[in-house]
Amino acid sequence: MQIDWSYIQSHWDWAGHMVEALVMASVVAVLVRVLFTWRFSIIVGLAFAIGHFHGREKRDFEVSVKMKPPHLDGYLMWNWNWDQATDFWPAAIMCLVLIILILRWKSP
């Protein structure tokens, strides 16, 4: 069986970023667990994942348009191309929804 990686990259790249965000959030949560409760550690991990993806896609946008420093226009996410937006938004929305669910979940 031959895997068409270009098809996966074109149509499922966003799903890979969501999995990457969950793995990254898990690693950060485990690392900060020595300082905080599990609940707070997971929130910190998810927030870190959102920031990571925003920073990475902002940098990719700045490079793609050859933006000169100080790169302030890179924060205008509505100017990002479709690939950059679909790398960031699905992962960010998933992490944000998980943070909201964790915050709304009553602690024991």
N, C-alpha and C positions, 0 to 999 in steps of 0.2 A: 504494500500500500504506500502510495506516494502522498506526502502531506504538502499541500499548497500553502506555503508559509506566506506568500504575498496576499492570498485571500484572507488568511487569519489576521495579518497586519492591517489590511484595509478595513475589515469588518468587525474584528473582535479585539482590537488594541485597547479599547476602553475597558473591557472586562479584565484584561491583564493588569491594567493600572489599578483597578479596584482590588484585585487580589494582592498586588504589591503594597497598596495602602494598608490593608489589613495585616499583612506580615510585618510591615514597618511599625505600625501602631503596637502590635504585640511585642516586638523586640523592645521598643521604648518603654512600654508598660512594665515589662519584666525588669528592665534596668532601673526604673525609678521606684519600683515596688519597695526597695530598701528604705525609702524615705516617706512613702505615702501608703494609704490603704489601696486595696485592689481597685475599688471603684474610681478613686481619684487618679490612680496610675493609668487606668484604661482611658480616661478622659484626656489625660496629658498625652498619651500615645496617639490618640485620634487627632487631637489638635496639632501635634507635631506632623502627622501625615498630611493634613490639609496644607500646612505651611510649606512642607517640602514640595508638594506638587505645584503650589502656586509659584514658589521660587524657581523651580525647574522650568516650568512653561514660560514664565516671564523672561528668564534668561534665553530660552530658545527663540522667543519672539524677538528679543533685542538683537540676537545674532542674525536671525533671518532677514531683518530689515536694516542691518548694519547701523544700528542706533549708536549715536555718539553719547558718551557719558554726559550727564549723570544718570541717564536711563530712567528718568521719572515718567516718561510716556509709556514705559513698559507696564505700568500699573493700570493702564486703560485696557482692561481685559476684553472690551467689546471690539478692539482692533486686532485681536489675535486671529490667526487663521483657524479654519474648522478643525484641523488635526490638533492644534494646541488646545483649543477649547474642549474638545471631546476627550483629551487626556486629563484635563484638570477637573471639569465640572462633575462628571459622574462620580469620581473618587471623592471629591470634596462634599458633594451632597450626601453620599452614603455615610461618610464620617460624621457629618453634621447631624444627620438623622439618628445615628447611633449615640452621639453625645446627648441629644435631646431625650432619647429613650432612657439612657442611663440616668440622666438628671431627674426625669419624671418617675423613675422606678423608686418606690419607697425603700429607704434603707432600713435594715432591721433594728 
